[in-house]
């Protein structure tokens, strides 16, 4: 985690996140990992000094192995929740910028961690 915009104090967790909404051929891409019991959109923490737009492009490239361009900012979501899985027992607060990505015309991904 290279200088993420987030922190943990005791059992409270905060993160500034950028996430992608990827729609190809009427399908929406969600991912899941082996540690958590839920699906989520590709994305992650914005680094200190990084623009949210640059963060979402970086995260999509890292997680899906393909390059996407941003179509537009879709919405900003402030979320308060009780953590589960890797965040079990934490009171969580997240501010996330969700970007609609321009379709590439293909559902093919180039990542060992994602299935197309």
Secondary structure, 3 states (H helix, E strand, C coil): CCCECEEEECCEEEEEEEEEECEECCEECCECCCCCCCCECCEEECECCCCHHHHHHHHHHHHHCCCCCEEEEEEEEEEEEECCHHHCCCEEEEEEEEEEECCCCCCCCCCCCCCC
